[in-house]
Amino acid sequence: MFVDSVELKLSSGKGGQGCSSFRREKFVAKGGPDGGDGGRGGDVWFVVDKNTDTLSHFKGKTHLKAKNGRPGMPRKCAGKTGESLYIKVPPGTQVIDKETGELLLDLTEEGQKVKFLAGGKGGLGNVHFKSSTNQRPTYAQPGEPGEEKDVRLELKLIADVGLVGFPNVGKSTLISTVSNAHPEVADYEFTTLTPKLGVVAIDEYRSFVMADIPGIIEGASDGRGLGIEFLKHIERTKTLLYMIDAANYREVADQFEALRKELARYSTELAKRPYAIALTRIDAIEGEVVNEKMWKLLKSIDLVPNDVLKKYGVDENYIGYGSETKGNPHFVMPISAVAKINIKPLIFALADVMEKRQ
């Protein structure tokens, strides 16, 4: 189950009560106070763990609490410190104040460890209150209460490349072909109901993470379809790959324009993100038609081809184009995940785009 938003009450531990006791020992008259301090309450920590990729392990939980400190003991023995609570979350998790909506933590780095709530201090034992005027204090401090916070955890997936396209455009097929991900693939729309991550191997030493985002429809930024629920996951991706269906009845330029418009309406920052274009499902139409659609798409975005992507091994029957012009796509490449046309060139081209951005 993929869960990307949960609400929790978090509490650190209460400090232990200080001890009020007196030394009782044979041959020691009036031994005096010897009550120990209470233990400190446990803290609440957030730990980023890349072995988790969803918040589903919090499903059904409403209150997470660290352990309380133990009371102090006689003979000046301090109580045991309460056990801290370590909350493991996947990279890309945001901790938001439930009441105010304020962003409290943005956890993105693997191994990142942040103390969120401090445990209460333990109370002082009566040994601390003896004086020349009060040689038999019976008072010991209570422990301080812990801290509490109502929060909402939201997950925004972190990936190097995010696939953006209409439903049934071939995103799931592509990510299952190039990576270790195994999303459901079928010939109907909205097959993908939750985002999927896959690791794409470039060579023996290099790889990148690709995210398959559920299909976007026109009006997604206004809440239509599944798009608005998962558009937030695209925010974390470094490069966008727009997937345009060559076999669709709609003009390729219209598809691209509609996708750009929805992303821009959701976030102006997304509209400025580096991107590339893949013309998909070219195995379903003739090669001449593919090239015709390519030219229409290039013309619609005023892209003048200045580099035929032969260096990546693009199939000569299906030529892709690259551009260095700011604001334009890094490349436009026709592909077929089913027939494996231009898949390797696509991986190498995406790798080059990411290396140029570093």
N, C-alpha and C positions, 0 to 999 in steps of 0.2 A: 504494500500500500504506500502510495506517495502522499505525504503530508507536508505542506509548506507553510502552515500557519497554525500556531497553538497559543492558548492563553493559560498562564500559570500564576499562582501565588508563590513567591519564594520567601523563605524565612531563614535567617541565620540563628544559631543556637543561643540560648540564654546563659548568662554566666552563673556559675555555681554559688550557692550560699556559703559565706564564710562560717567557720566553726567557732563556737563558744565553748571552751573547755579549760580545765585546770589540771596541772600536773599532779598526778597521784602516784606516789612512789614511796616504798618503805624507807624509813629513816630520812625522808625529805619533807620537812614541815613547811607548809605554806609554799608549795612549789610554784605558785603563780600561774598566770594564763599561758596556754600553749596551743590555742586554736589556730589551725592552718587556713590558708586562703582557698577560696573556691576556684575551680578551674574555669578557664575562658571558654566561652561558647564557640562552636564550630563556625567557620566562615563558609560562604557560598562562592564557588569559583566557576567560571566558564572555561572550558577547554575545547579547542578546535581539533577535531579528529577527522582526517580525510577518509577513514574507513567507514564513516557514516555518510549517507547522501540524502537523508530524509529526516523529518522530525516525527516519524510515525511512532518511535519508542516513547513519546510523551502522550500518545493518544490515550484518553481515559484518565489521565492524571490531572489533578487540579491544584494540589498543594505539595511542594517539595520543601523539605526542612532539614537543616543541619542538626546535629546532635547537641543537646545542652551540656554545659560543663558540669562536672561532678562536684558535690559539696566538699568543703575542706574537712580535715580530720584532726584528731588530737595529735600531740607530739609535734606540732608545727608542720604537719604533712599537708601539702597542697592537693586539692582535688584534681582529677584527671581532666585534661582539655577535651572538649567535645570534638567528635569526629567531623571534619569538614565535608561539605557536599560538593562533589565535582560533577558538573553538568556537561556532558559531551555533546557537542553540536557539530554539524558539517560546515566546511568552509562556505562563507557567503551568508551566514546567519546574522540577522540584525535583532538586537534586543531593544524593544520600544516600550516606553512607559504607557501602560494601558489607559491611564486617566488623562494624560496631557498629550499623548501622541509624540512625545519627544524621543528622538533617537538617542539611546543611552550607550550602546555599544555596536560597533560594526566589526564582526569577526571574520576575517578573510584569510589569515595566514595559518598554514598547517603548524600545529604545535603551540599556537598562541594560547596563553594562559592568563586570565584576568580575574582578580578578586572583585566580586560584584557587591557582596554584603559582608560586613565584618561582624564577627560574633561578639556578644556582650562580654564585658570584663567581669571576672570573678570577684565576689565580695571579699573584703579583708577579714581575717580572723581576729578574735579578741586580743591576740598577742600584740597587735599594733596599737591598741588603745590604752595600754598601761602607762601610768605616769606616777609621779611622786604623790599626787593628790588622789589618784584613782588606781590603787594597786590591785583591785579585784574587779576589773571590767567584765561585765556579762554581755556586753553588746558586740555583735558581729554584723558586718554589712550583708545585705542581700545581693545577689548577683544582678548585674545590669541586664535589661531585656535585649534581645537581639533585634535586628532590623528586618522589616518586611517590605515587600514591593510586589505590586501586581504588574505583570509584564505580558507583552505579546512577542512571541518569537516568530520572525518571518524569514524564510529561506529564499535567497535569490541565487540561483545556480551560477557558478563561476566556470566559464569555458573559454577556450581560445577562439573557437568558431561557432557561431549560432546559425542554424538553418532557419530561414524565414520564407514562408510560402503559403499559398492557399491549401485547403484540405486536398488530399489525394494527389499531390504533385510529385511524390516520390521521395520525401524526406526520410521516412523510415527505411525505405529500401536502400537509400544511399548510406545511411549510418550503419545499417546491418552489413553492408558490403565492405565498407572501408574500416570498420572498427570491431571491437569485441562486444558491442551492444546487440541485443536481440529483441527489438520492439516488435509488436504485432504488425504484420503486413497483410493488407486485404484490399480488394478492389471497390471499397466504398469509403465515403468521406468520414472524417473524424475517427479514424482507426486509432490514432495516438490521442489518448485522453490525459496523459501526464508526460512531463518532460523526461527525456532519456539522455544520459551521458555515455559517450563512448570514447575510448582512447585509440587514436589513429597513429599507427607506426609509420614514420617517414623512412627511417633506416634502422640499423642496429642500435644506434645511440640517441636518436631523436624521435620525439612523438609530440602530439598535441591533443587537446580534449575538444571533442565536438558535441554540441547539444542539439538534440532534435526537439523543437518546440511545437506543441499542438497547433494545428492549422489556424491561420488567421483569416477572418472574413471581413468584408467591408462593414464598417460600423463597430469593429471590435473595441476600439478606443471608447465607444459609448456604452459598452457592456453587452454587445451582441455576441452570441456564440461562446466559444471557450477562450477566445483570444485575450480578453481583458484580464482573465484570471492568471494567464501565464505570460503576458507581455513583460511583466516585471523581470522574468528570468533572462530576457534578452539584454537587459540593462547591464549585466555583468560581463557579457561577452565582448572580447576585444575586437573581433572582426565579424561582420555579418556576411552570410552567403545567401543572396536572394535566389530562390529556385523558381524559375518561370516555366510553365508547362507548354512545350512546343506543340503538343497534340491536342490542346484545349481549343474549344470553339472561340474563345476570346482572343483578341489580338495580344501578342506578347507585350507590346508597349503599354497597353491598358492594364495588364496584370501588374507590371512593374510599377506603374504610376500609382495604382490603388494601394499596393503594399507600402510604398514610400509615404503615401499620405497618411495611412493608419499609424505608422510608427512615429511620424512627425507630430501627429495630433496627441499621441500618448506622451512623447518626450522629445523636445527639440534637440536634446543631446544625442538621442539615437539617430536623428537625421544626419548628424555630422560624423557618425562612426564610420571608419574605413569599411569598405564593402567590395564584394565581387559578385558576379552574376553567373549562374549556371542555367543554361537552357536545357531542360530535362526531357526525358522520354523521346529522344530523337530516333530511337529504334522503331517507333510506331509510324513514322512518316518517311517520305523519300528524301534522299540527300539534297536534291535541288531545292526542295521546300524548306529544309533546315537552313540552308544558306540564305534563302530569301527572308526567312523570319529573323535570322541573325542581322541582316542588313537593316531591316525595319527597326529592330531594337536599337542598334547602334545609332541610326539616324535620329530616333526619338530622344536620345540623350546627348546628341551632338558630339558623339565620340568618333574621332578620326583615328582609324587603326594605325598605330605606329610601330607595332611589334607583333609579328605573327608568332604565336607561342610554340614554335616548332622545337625550341630547345628543351621543352618538357616532354616531347614525344607525342604531341597531339596527332590524332589520326588525320592524314592528309585529306580525307574525304569530308572531314568536319573540322574546319579551321576555327581556332579561337583567337581573340584579339586582346592585347594588353594596352594599358595606358598609364602614363606617369602624371597626367594632368590632375591638379588638385580638384577634389570634389567629384571626379569621375570614378567609376569602378576600376579596381586594379586590373581586372581582366573580365572578359566575357567568353565563356567556354561552353560549347554544346556537349552534353554528356548523356549517357544511358547507364544507370546502375544495374539494370537487368542484363543488358548485353555487354556490360563492362567496357563501354566505349569512353575513352578519355578519362577514366577513373584515376589511374596512376598520375597522368599529367595534372589532374585537378589537385591531388594531394601535394605534389611538388610545388605547384603554383601557390597554393595556400600557405605552405611552409615558407616560401620566399616572401610573401606579404607580411607574415608575422615577424620574420627576421628583419625586414626593412623598418618595422615599427619599433624595434627594440633600441 
